[in-house]
Amino acid sequence: MTEIIDGKELAKTLDNEMIRQVGQLKQRGVVPGLAVIMVGNDAASQIYVRNKHRRSQKIGIQSRDITFPWDISETELLAQIDDLNHDPDIDGILVQLPLPKHIHAKAVLEHISPEKDVDGFHPINVGRLWNNDGKIVPSTPYGIMTMLDRYHVQIAGKNALIIGRSTIVGRPMAAMLLNANATVTIAHSQTDNLKTLVHAADILIVAVGISHFIRGEDIKPGAIVIDVGMNRDSNNHLTGDVDFDSAKTVASMITPVPGGVGPMTITMLMQQTINIASRRTK
Ligand SMILES: Nc1nc2c(c(=O)[nH]1)N[C@@H](CN(C=O)c1ccc(C(=O)N[C@@H](CCC(=O)O)C(=O)O)cc1)CN2
């Protein structure tokens, strides 16, 4: 029987664990603080930022939302980050992506103190992760690793294929699976013989942004399939990169969309804010 990896349910379990962790921190005089910077009024980003705020409140994290109009200058944005870098009440800083085109996202992300870079996008944190010494790591792949762990998936020695090489998902995912002793392959738009690679994968992570890119007949029987896709169909319904119905008949475990990887992203952001705050007590 195929097991559905339920990100929504796992997120609730982890919320309860985090509420306890925050309670213990507060007894030691530490209130975790998260600053979320949003530029412009992208509709999806507004929803994610609101959800980050609500989850922070639920867990007991002090969250500070800072919203700028889309035409803010890069200099003003960097000055705000400077302030937050020096603010002792703030443990984690994140800038919601995407940013407007006139702002250099790379410069902005590199301006966040690596010790407060709760998204794990700063090159220092990227380097630490690839050195198997990651202290703060990107939330989506961290969420996937947590799902694999909580569903008792054995990673060591397995063939893991990641389709997609983004800095937010594909690359850090590869580092995390490698650190967990998987044999890792990253495939992308220029990859030859993708079908052969997919058919050999024990753990398949799909993050390409193309609706139903992978179908059941492509997958190795018994594979674990993780769908990172978030696409909208003509009816504005959310669809994954994997055709769930056909893949479910072949995989041993699979994540749905929605309700799989997505809910774990904000959960792991919360966990990392707590992790950073707990270093204050050491
Ligand atoms: N600074 C960052 N910007 C962005 C990140 C990020 O990790 N850091 N990731 C995404 C957006 N994102 C969080 O910011 C995010 C995306 C999706 C979900 C989620 O819960 N998805 C649900 C479906 C939601 C829906 O119906 O639209 C699911 O898949 O079940 C949470 C957070 C880009 N920007």
The ligand as a Tripos MOL2 file, in Angstrom:
@<TRIPOS>MOLECULE
LIG
   34    36     1     0     0
SMALL
NO_CHARGES

@<TRIPOS>ATOM
      1 N1         12.3640   34.3050    1.3830 N.pl3     1 LIG1
      2 C1         11.6810   33.2720    0.8530 C.ar      1 LIG1
      3 N2         10.8730   33.4860   -0.1760 N.ar      1 LIG1
      4 C2         10.1920   32.4100   -0.7110 C.ar      1 LIG1
      5 C3         10.3010   31.1080   -0.1470 C.ar      1 LIG1
      6 C4         11.1750   30.9310    0.9450 C.ar      1 LIG1
      7 O1         11.3630   29.7950    1.4860 O.2       1 LIG1
      8 N3         11.8410   32.0390    1.4350 N.ar      1 LIG1
      9 N4          9.4980   30.0620   -0.6280 N.pl3     1 LIG1
     10 C5          8.3870   30.3450   -1.5190 C.3       1 LIG1
     11 C6          7.1100   30.7640   -0.8640 C.3       1 LIG1
     12 N5          6.7940   30.1660    0.4450 N.am      1 LIG1
     13 C7          7.3390   30.7280    1.5480 C.2       1 LIG1
     14 O2          7.8670   31.7850    1.5740 O.2       1 LIG1
     15 C8          5.7910   29.1540    0.5680 C.ar      1 LIG1
     16 C9          5.2480   28.5050   -0.5250 C.ar      1 LIG1
     17 C10         4.2140   27.5660   -0.3660 C.ar      1 LIG1
     18 C11         3.6990   27.2600    0.8640 C.ar      1 LIG1
     19 C12         2.5590   26.3240    1.0650 C.2       1 LIG1
     20 O3          2.1520   26.0910    2.1810 O.2       1 LIG1
     21 N6          1.9540   25.7800   -0.0110 N.am      1 LIG1
     22 C13         0.7430   25.0160    0.0840 C.3       1 LIG1
     23 C14        -0.3160   25.5550   -0.8860 C.3       1 LIG1
     24 C15        -0.6410   26.9840   -0.6890 C.3       1 LIG1
     25 C16        -1.6580   27.4790   -1.7140 C.2       1 LIG1
     26 O4         -2.7720   26.9730   -1.7390 O.co2     1 LIG1
     27 O5         -1.3140   28.3940   -2.4920 O.co2     1 LIG1
     28 C17         0.9480   23.5440   -0.2840 C.2       1 LIG1
     29 O6          1.8220   23.2730   -1.1390 O.co2     1 LIG1
     30 O7          0.2200   22.7170    0.2420 O.co2     1 LIG1
     31 C18         4.2540   27.8840    1.9610 C.ar      1 LIG1
     32 C19         5.2810   28.8130    1.8160 C.ar      1 LIG1
     33 C20         8.8000   31.4730   -2.4610 C.3       1 LIG1
     34 N7          9.3530   32.5990   -1.7700 N.pl3     1 LIG1
@<TRIPOS>BOND
     1     1     2 1
     2     2     3 ar
     3     2     8 ar
     4     3     4 ar
     5     4     5 ar
     6     4    34 1
     7     5     6 ar
     8     5     9 1
     9     6     7 2
    10     6     8 ar
    11     9    10 1
    12    10    11 1
    13    10    33 1
    14    11    12 1
    15    12    13 1
    16    12    15 1
    17    13    14 2
    18    15    16 ar
    19    15    32 ar
    20    16    17 ar
    21    17    18 ar
    22    18    19 1
    23    18    31 ar
    24    19    20 2
    25    19    21 1
    26    21    22 1
    27    22    23 1
    28    22    28 1
    29    23    24 1
    30    24    25 1
    31    25    26 2
    32    25    27 1
    33    28    29 2
    34    28    30 1
    35    31    32 ar
    36    33    34 1
@<TRIPOS>SUBSTRUCTURE
     1 LIG1         1 GROUP 0 **** ****
